[in-house]
Amino acid sequence: MTAEAPLMRTGRAMAIATMVSRVTGFVRTMVLVAALGLGTRLLDAYTAANVTPNTIYELVMGGAVASVVVPLLVRTAADHSVDADLFAQRLLSLVVYGLGLVVIVTVIAAPLIVQVYVPGFTPPERHLAIVFTRFFMPQILFYGVSATLAAVLNARSRFVAPMWAPVANNLIVTATALAFLMIGGTGNLERLTTGQMLLLSIGTSGGVAAQMAVLAVTSRRTGFRLRLHADPRGIAVRAIAVMAGWTIASVAAAQVVFIVSTRLASQAGQGAVAIYSNAYTLFQLPYAVIAVTVITGVLPRMSRAAADRDLARITADLSRSLRLTSVAMAPVAAALVVLGPLLTGVLFDHGNAAPAAAHLTGSVLAAYGLALIPFAGYQIMLRVFYALGDTRTPALISTAVSATTIAASLTVAHLFHGPHLVIALAGCTGLSYALGLAVTTQLLRRRLGRVDGHRLLKTHTRTLTAAAIAAAGAALITQTLTPALGTGTTGALTIISAAAAIGAVLYALTAHVLRIGELKELASMIRPA
């Protein structure tokens, strides 16, 4: 058995868990859209309120998990002079106390928060968004505890279990949306009863609580005692704050991007906020299944290599991660660009959803598809700085990327209006991440000495060539079959299946001709041992 075999098995298990998590997440999104109605004011109010706790959590703590918490726990576990369990317990205590206070403040400030994020809402939408927001704010604490427990598990090389936890969340929210439909819920905001509102509110936050509970049980089974300490000192809180400070600054810049994008989308027409959010959720699926799996598995390895000052091992891990991710994601990006509107029509054109809104979601998704590979590569490279204990450099890069996105978004807001504005906002994301990837590559090469640039350039050039040929074939099939089959659910599914099959064959054949060896490596990782 080679040294890579355990890593390949773990990577396969992580990919399966992430895939199940994201597929159930899609089912959740589809049922919510069918229940609340894509393009309706009710779904807009729900979406705006539901993304707010996640956004605030990311601002307060989310970025620090990858940049500080995981590397810190890895180094602590390797230091036998430190009680790793006690350290983790005190860290968890700090998270609970800190985020508990944040929940109290945000519940009180809900009206102000809603006004900042979605000024384009009508008074009824704004009132409902405030009510939803207050019910959803405890999710901030649930997310924080979940992330900390997942970091504890990752530091112990337990990567798979945390990726199954979101399934519990997805199942509960899906059941909540189905129950909403069963009791006569509609997408009409004015007809929403108090009981229906409570069902949506409690069920949605209950899903995040269930995700936290799954991680708590899993951590307990690994021998980690879930114990809070009245005094969380003893974990170098000041040093952690200094390290996390730069990350928080970059996350704050990212949240400004989110606020600007949401505000602009809220003024682009009814349903635009949910359309933009759902397209972004779809865009995140391949990134989560492929890139996040790679990042989660490689970050502890890089952290250990950084502790040993083994820059060659870091470079090797980085190069392999980028190449495998690119080869896997290139055909997916091509599929999103070519098949975006057909995919979202199949997924969302049901129940109370408006067909035009489903089609627009696909157009936004197609624009996002262009950003998929730059976004993944950029995120993977940032993790190298975190593994090296440097949070300042990625924070500065992220802030620059955010500033570019904001500038581009405000510019296109003067050039485009209505549905075209939402598509243009997604395009701004791709441009910004491409620039961020270029800058990050140069800075990382200075830090490591080399990033295996020649090999990366060769693989990416061949991969993009293969993806372009596959996209051309898929587009030809789509254009040929659409007039005959139409864009209804049955016709769209047939077209998608045929185009995907032809595209996959063309991609595999071209990859074989161009000798893209990473595709064989991916196949061996996916194939059961």
Secondary structure, DSSP 8 states (H G I E B T S, - for coil): --THHHHHHHHHHHHHHHHHHHHHHHHHHHHHHHHH-TTSHHHHHHHHHHHHHHHHHIIIIIHHIIIIIHHHHHHHHH-TTS-HHHHHHHHHHHHHHHHHHHHHHHHHTHHHHHHHH-TT--HHHHHHHHHHHHHHTTHHHHHHHHHHHHHHHHHTT--HHHHHHHHHHHHHHHHHHHHHHHTT--S-GGG--HHHHHHHHHHHHHHHHHHHHHHHHHHHHTT------S---SS-HHHHHHHHHHHHHHHHHHHHHHHHHHHHHHTS-TTHHHHHHHHHHHHHHHIIIIIIHHHHHHHHHHHHHHHTT-HHHHHHHHHHHHHHHHHHHHHHHHHHHHHHHHHHHHHHSSTT--HHHHHHHHHHHHHHHTTHHHHHHHHHHHHHHHHTT--HHHHHHHHHHHHHHHHHHHHHHHH--THHHHHHHHHHHHHHHHHHHHHHHHHHHHHHS---HHHHHHHHHHHHHHHHHHHHHHHHHHHHHHHHH-SSHHHHHHHHHHHHHHHHHHHHHHHHHTT-HHHHHHHHHHS--
